[in-house]
Structures are given as structure tokens and as C-alpha cells.
Amino acid sequence: MKIHMFKSAILALAAAVLAGCASITTRQGDNGKMMQVKLTNGMTVPQLGFGTWTLKGDVAKESVKCAIQAGYRLIDSAQGYGNEADVWAGVVASGIPRNEVFITTKIAPDVMREGTVRASIDASLAAFGGTYIDLLLIHWPVKGKLEETWRIMEEYVRNGKVRAIGLSNCNPHHIDEILAVATIRPVVNQIEIHPYMTQQEVAGATFAKGLQVESWGPLGQGKNGVLADLEIAKIAAAHGKSAAQVIIRWHLQRGLMVIPRSSNPAHIAENLQVFDFELTPREMQVISGLNRNERTFEKNDPETFPW
């Protein structure tokens, strides 16, 4: 009975996403164009993308379809999310050509430890329709496995199955470990950043090493009160925007790539409508000043993560 009720709830949510998506109208950015970031390998990518953590099955498919039709062109996934095939189904259902959608996925820590990295990448490629992966990241810096994993990732760039490679959840010394052995340099470091975890030092060091910084959990994942912060609410009211829009704009004005996630069609559209206003230097300082070095989950520490 409980399983039936759970399946019914998932189907209902997917139907709601689909119904809501049909009514979405949104602008993609200034002059109708999404803001772009140029990576050090010469590739240009959307600065604002769509995250898919926790989204699975029909909910993931319909959310990704909705996001792409709303104007997103960067979609973030991971082996550990268990949704790569669902994300691909959403890309296909969107009707937008594959070469217009930038897909990121990440190598899971367990396959690094087990020595099955190649098999995992092959499985990811199959999940994405046997096409290619635009950006492949090491999801977490597994000690003693970075060099081996990086060498394998470089093979996939050389054989044309992966366009670019990078890192996630890495501190500066992890980046240095890769740079010491890399023949193909990492282009991105995706790390947790939100107003209560600004990561100024790690972000600054990452930029200094030539990598683009990308924010995951950019809205605090809804668990630590970032979206309800009173200072952010004041700034949002002054601009006639939501707290989420103000926070996303804060990321963008810091030069960060950012991948908010939602299965709510209205929020998917709203999160994209951040190109028609600008935060003042003072407002940027106020938001950055909210920093508490507070992770949304205390175990999300690159030095001690348990998975």
C-alpha cells in the first residue's frame, strides 16, 4: 500500500511539473541571451544552469524538459544522483538539439575506490544516449585516487567522448595535486557556495589557478534558512524580486557559474529571470557578510567526507 501511494505521489508530481511547464514564459538573459563564461580551454558555457540533485524518474525527466524549454542550456547531473538516463530523457523530450545543451556529470567516489572508473564513464555515456559528455568532474577528492582517475578522464577527452574535465568539492591542495600530473588541465571546480558558506578563500584560490568556480547548493538547499534571511528579504523587496533571484544574482555578479535546482515549474522559470536587475556593491557586501562558514550538511567537507 505504501509503495503504491509513493508511486502515485511521484506520478502526480511529474504531472504537475508537465502541466506547469506548458505555461512558462521567460527571458534567457540580457538582450535575450544567456550570460556566458569562457573556460580556459576555449569553451564557452552558460553561467546559469539547472541542477538535478534528488530529482529522479519522471520528475527528473519533466523538470529537465521544462528547464530547457524555459531557456536553460546547462544541465548538471552525477553518477551518484542515479538520474543520468532520466536527465537524458528530459533533454530528448525538450526538442532542443543535443549540441545546444551542455551536460555535466560526475564520477562517483565509490567507483574511484573500486577501480571501475572506465566502466562508470562508459555507463554514463550510454545513459546520455551514447553521445558525449560536455563536462566530466571528479565528484569528491578520494585520497590516493586522484591521479589515476584523472589519467583515465584524459583518455576520454582524447578519444572525443568527453569535451572537458574538471573537479568538484576540491580544496586548493587537491587542485595542486591534479595540476602536478595533468596533461589536460581542469577547467572547473564545483563547490558548495551560498550566502552562509561564501567560500571566499577557496573560490579565490581556484580562480587564481585558472579554473572557473561553479556553485552547487546555491540557495542553501532550503535547509539552513538562507532563503528566509531578513537581510536578503530587504534587498529582494527593494528590487521587486524573490530571495532566490537575489541570491542567484549574487552568485552571477561574483563571476560564479551557478546551478539552482527545482521541480516547481514556477520556480524553474523564476530562477532564470535574474538578468534585468543588478545588485549594488553595498548589497553584494551585505550578502557576503552573512557568511557563517556553514555547510548545509556538516559532513560535506572535502577533507573528511565519509562516502
N, C-alpha and C positions, 0 to 999 in steps of 0.2 A: 504493500500500500504506500509506504513512504517513498519507494523508488518511483512508483507511478506519479505521485504528487510532485517529486523533484523534476521528473521529465516534463510534466505538464507546465511547471513553472518556467523551465528553460525555454520551452516552445512558446510560451506566452511572451517572454521577454524578447525572444527573437522576432516574433510577430510585431511587437511594439516598436522595435528598432526599425524594422522594414517599413511599417506604416508611417513612422515619424520621418524617416529619411526622405520619403517621397515629397514632403512639403518643405524641405530645406532649400533656402536660397542664401548664398553667402558670397562675399568678395574674397578673392585669394590674396590680396595684398595691395600695396600702393600701386596705382595705375593698373590694377587688375592682375598684378604679377606677384607670385610668392617671393619673399626675400630669399636670396641665395647666399651660400657660403662656399668659398673656393678652398678646397683642400690642397695640401702641399704636393699631391701627385697630379694636380691639374684638374681634377674632377670638380664640378660644381654640384651642390646638393641643396635641397630646401632647408632653410634654417628651422622651420617649424614642421614637425611631423606628428605622426599618430602612434601612440604606444598601445600594446595589446596584452600586457601582463594581466593574468587572471581571466582573460577572455578566451572561451573555448567553444567548439561546436558551432551551432547555428548562430549563437550570439556573436562569436568572433567573425564569422563569415559576413553577417549582415552589418556589423559595426564597421568592418573594414570597407565593405562595399559603400556604405553610407559616407564614410570619411573621404574616400576617393572621389565620389560623386560630388561631395561638398567642396573639393578643391585640394585636399591633401595629396601629396605625391611622395612622401617619405613614410614608410610603414616599418615599424620596429617589432621584431619577434625574437624568439630564442628557442633553442632546443629544449631548455628546461621549462619552457612555458607549455609544452605539449600542444602547440596550436599552429605549427607551421603549415600543415595541409589546410587547416581552416582559414588561415590568413590568405593562402594562395587562392582558395575558393572565392574569397571575397574580392581579391584582385581580378580574377577572371569574370566574376559576376558584375563588376563595376562597368565593364565595357571599355575601359581605358587600356590602350596598348601597353604591353609589358615594358617596352623601352621608355615609357613615360612615368613609370613607377619605380622608386628607389627602395629596394628591400634590404633590410638589415636583419641578420640573425647572429646568434652567439653560440660558441662551443661550451657545452656544459662541463662543470668541474669533474663529474664522475667519469666521463669518457677520457678526460685527460689522465686521471689516475689509473684507469683500466687499460690505457694504451690502445683505445679504439677510436682515435680522433679521425682517421681517414674514413672509417666506416660511418661515423656520425656525420661527417661532411657530405658523404655520398647520399646518406639518408635525407639530409636537409635539401640537397639538390633535387632529389626525387620528389620530395614534398612540395617544392616550388615548381612543379611541372616539368622537371628535367631541363630547366632553362639555365639560369646562372644566379649567383648571389652578388648583389651590388657591394655590400659591406659585411665582412665576417669578422666578428670580435671574439677575443678570449673573454668569457663571461666573468670569471673570477681568477685571480693570480695564484694558481695552485703551486705551492712551493716545490721546486725541483722539476717542474714540468713545463715551464715557460719556453725554454729554448727549443725543446723537442716539438712542442705544439706549434711554435712559430715557424720552424723549418717546414713543417707539413703544410701550414697555411700558405707559405710562399710558393710551394709546388702548385697549389690550386690557382694562384694568380698567374703563374707562368703557363699553365695549360688552358687558361682562358675561362675557367669555370667560376672564378671569383674575381671581381673587379678591384677591390681594395680590402685591406685588412687593418685591424686596429685592436684596441683594448677596452676593457670595461672594469670598473672598480679597482683601478690601479693607482697606487701612490707613486710619487716621483721616483723612488728607488726601483720600483717594478719596471717603470718605463726605461730607466737607465739599463736595467738588465736586458731588456729586449734590444735597445739601441746598440748595445755592445756586440750583438751577434747578428743583427738584421742585415740582410742584403736588400730587402724591401722594407722601407720604413713604415711604421704605423701612422695612420692619418687621423685617428680619433681616439679619445679616451672618454668613455661614457661613465659618469659618476653621479651619485646622489647629490642633487642640489635643489634647495628650496629656501625660502626666507629664514627658516630656523636652522638651516645647515648650508651656509653660503659657500663653504669650501674655497675661500679666497686664496689661500696659500697653494693648495693642490691645483686649483684651476690656473693660477698664475704660472706655476712651475710647468704645467702641462703646455700652456700656450708658448712658454719660453723654449720648450723643447721641439716646437714646430707641429704639435698636434692640436687639432680642433677639440674643444671641450663640448660634450653633449650632456644635457641634464636629464637624468631619469628621476621619477617620483617628483616632478617639478612643482606639484601642488601640495606636497606633503602627504600624498596618498590618502588624504581625508582622515588621517588617524591622530594627528597631533595638533589640530586646531588652527593650522595656518590659514585656512580659508575663512575662519571666523575671527581672525585677528583684528582688533579695533583700529589699529593704525592703518592697516591695509583697507579696511572698510571706509575710513575717512578719505583716503586717496581715490578709491573707487567711486565714491559719491561725487567727488569734485570733477571727475571725468565722465560721469554718467555711464560707468562700466561696472562689471561684476568684479568681485575679488579675484576670481580665476583669471579674468582677462588682464587685470593689473599685474598679477604675478607672472603670467606668461610674457607680458611686455617687459617686465624687469629682467627676465632671462634674456630676451632678444637684445635689449639695449646693453647688456653686458657682453654681447658678442657670442653668446652660447647658442648652440643648437638645442632644441627642446622638444620633448615628445609626450605631451599630455595624453591621458587615456580616459575614455568614457565609452559607455554603451548607450548613453542617452542621446538621441538624435539632436535635441535642442542644445545640449552641452557640446556635442561634437562641432556643431556649426558655430556656437558662441566662441569656442576656443580659437577659432580661425579668424575671428573678427577683431583683430588687435593691431591693424595697420593704419587705422585712421585717428590715432592719438599718440602722444608721446609723453613720457614721464619727465618731469623736471629733474635737474641734478639733485635738488633737495629731496624730492620724493624717492629718487634712487637711493640716496644715502639713508633715508628713514627706513626703507625696506631692508637694506643691507644691515642696518643697525639692529634689526630684530634677531640677528644670529644668536643661537644658543649652542651651536655645535651638537645639535640634537638629531640623531638619526631616527627615521620613522620606525625602525626596528633595531634595537641595540646590538644585535648580532651581525648587522650589515657592515662589519668592519673588515677591510681588506687584509688586515694583519692577522685576524683571529677567526674569520668566518668558519662555521662548523660543518658546512655541507661540501 
